[in-house]
Amino acid sequence: MFGREEIEIIAPAIARAAAAGIDTSGPFGADTMFRKKPCDAYIVMLHDQGHIAAKLQAFNRTAGLSIGSPILFSSVAHGSAHDIAGKGQADAGAMIEAISRLAKLS
């Protein structure tokens, strides 16, 4: 009803990665990922799908990285914090993560 991507694309890709020696598992529903042991990365199909689980693991250190595009794109997993702008209260951790990930790829 909602598509066959998990069956036809995602599960075979996970199997190929595992066969190549990469410690990987899935696919999992986004609402169950936060119960999985900490890992190096969550690969998800949609931005918000992964940020929910990642925020529960490391709220102020979460950044998304888009792959499969000729344009590098990374985003923090929180809002722009207009309510605390200019007050010296913001935690730059997620922005530092986002920039660091892009720097490693370039």
N, C-alpha and C positions, 0 to 999 in steps of 0.2 A: 504494500500500500504506500509506503514512504520511500521506496527505492531499494536497490540491491547493492549499494556501494560497499557495505560491510562485507557482503558475501563475495562480490566479484572483484573488488579492488583492495579494500583495506586488509582483510584476512590474508589473502595471498601475499601482499607486500610484507606483512608481519612475518609470515612463514619464510619468505625469502631472506629477510633480515636475520631471523633466528638461524637459518641454515648457513648463513655467512658468519656465524659466530657472535652476532650482536645479542646481548642480553635484552630481550624484548618480550612483551606479552600484550594481549588484547585481541580484538577490540573490546572496550568496556564502555558502558553508558557513562556519560559525563557526571551523572549524579552519584556514581559509585567510585569515581576515581579518588576522591579525597580519603577513602578508606584504604587505599593501596599504600604499601610501604613507600617511603620517600624515594624518589628516583631522580635521575639527571634531567629528564625532560618528559613532558606530555606532548604527544602529537595529536592534534585535534583538527577537525574539519572547519570549525568556525571559531572566531575570536572569543566570544563570550563563553562558549562551551568549555574551553580549557581554563579560562581565568577563574571561574568559580572554584574549581578544585585547587588550582595553584595558590589562590589567595588564602585558602584555609591552611596551606602548608607554610607559606611565607608571605604574609600580606604586604609588607613594605619592601620586599625584594623580588616581586614578581614582574616579569616583562615578557610580552609575547614577541615572537619572531616569525614573520611570514616567510614561507619557503615556496619554491616552485614558481617564482615570479622573477623577471629580469630586474626588478626594482627591489632593493633591500628596504625592508620596513620593520621597525620594531616599535612597540608601544607599551607604556606602563599599564599596569592592571588596576589603576584607580583613576579617579576623576582629576580634574584640574585644581581642585581645592580653592576655589574663589573665596570661600569663607575665611581662610587663614592666610591668603596672599598678603605678603608684605609684613607679616607679624613675626617672622623668624621661627615659626613652628613646624614648617614642612620638613618631611624626611625625604631626602633626595635619593635614597637607596634604590628605588625602582628605576628612576631615571638613569642612574649610574649603571645599573644592570643592562638596561636597554642600549645605552651607548656602547658599553663594553662588548655586548654581543655583536653589534654591527661592526665594531672595530676588529674583532677577531675574524670576521668574514671577509673584510675588505683586503 
